[in-house]
């Protein structure tokens, strides 16, 4: 036991001190943040804020109405032109305007201009629809105000008109459930699980191959049992994965909430706080995180022991590794293909069974859990899934250990899966 | 006292009988040569002694008790033929880690590592990585790691390959020193001149079986062909005697094979009576290399002799 701890310690410390660990741990959330902020920034930057002069011949467009319309967003798009019209029309671009509109004299509050109601925006450059849209909205807002004034609808009447009802889902069993937050958390958990299983699984594989090809394995197995060496490596790397996850998970909640706040119309502090609360109350975060830790470790043991078996069978050639590990990578990827269907309907038989069967349960169960325990995922399903996964990883580590102890000392030709299975079941 | 006793060890693999009923005894403080051609079963035998493989049948007794791989790791030091170290790990940490795996306490291990590093002039290596070392330096480090925990039995598989003569001598001296302090050493190699130089006892294995066992001197005696070299002034053109046959004739030296029933003294008397003046007379013993090749090739001794006389 003492020796396994030594091995775990070495695996954990050498990996966690590596520059690549520190870089990937920091870089991953930064990249994620950068992606969100970058795209928002670019979207913001590329949006054309047109500056448009209004030449009003009808006399209906008042400066205060324009001011109200301009307040719809941060860009002051519209300006009522009061100076000499001809001069403005000739030199609007040098005056700092992108274009101008002329409201004709025959503009009526009831019908507008004519049946087509087209106002021409005169420009000297071509602008996209995205740039035109806010201006169009504002013009309509102004017209709306003109119509209200003419119909005698004051702010009190307007408030009455504005009253609406909203439809909100109320799950009788779980008042806090929120499908949107649940799918986001389910998606993020499932994907994170996938990343960790694949990335750290292949680290186990490469670590084992490295020990084999360096021939250090032969030195070490003269001091410890091959199984101890394998399990020590798996646990050590599993702890690295867990450490990285715990660092990430704290980042991800921040990122998620920040990005959600970014998506909102108004970017202020209260909505950030609101959305954080929203996520934390709609999903039992403690349950999700503790289940994640369980499925991360159990799923990791399940898959990484298989990766270790492959690592012990191959030699220096990484192509051998790819061809042998492909079936296992495919198993992990299969769960990712199911993810979309599971999020759409977390109660479907497909979702239920995929979350119980060991090879897909680490990812699929983590997709389902945010939808609610015990409502979406009854306790028996969670319990059965966990039990089967524990049984599953006990089998795979036993199986892998049998292959490992033969493979680690076997040099030469790459064995086939059939041969490896024979090693496992030989005495 | 015997450090290691092997009784009827067997290990069969699907395709071959890797070790087929081998028994041997290694005394305390003995440098023991384990010889055999490639694929003879040496590595399998060593792996059973180091606890990497379990024998199919037979028993291993270490220091008078049944060998328990899990708890006896500290009693054995093993240096495999293909050297193995973590390339990216710092040398000091690596030595410490492997020593702790053998069962040494951390503080104890540090003292021993410093001691060995000092003796073999490796003190500056502590914070270097293995990938920064040359092949010979790596070899030296591997040797230190093998013997660091002061095992009672050290198994060295081709310890001198890749070492320059200076470092080879350094390691050789360490091996002698360890043996003098009571450590038994199993020395597996193909280099027969090294075996003759270093080993007290040898065992030759071939095709999973032991075909020769004994001290180096005994083995050589056992395979001697009664060959003697005689140096005389003025070798006569015709030498005829019923005491011996002339095997080879050089300018000042003849090599003779004494016939059965006669003694070296008879040869000497023959030449003395002839009036030849003898400068030197000595027995020619076969080299281990010759014995090795003869046994492994399975060529009958008689036929080989015929070939040389013709």
Interface residues (C-beta under 8 A of the other chain):
Chain A: X3 X6 X7 X10 X14 X211 X214 X215 X216 X217 X218 X219 X220 X221 X222 X223 X224 X225 X409 X426
Chain B: X14 X47 X50 X51 X52 X69 X70 X73 X76 X78 X79 X80 X82 X83 X84 X85 X86 X87 X88 X89 X97 X98 X100 X101 X102 X103 X145
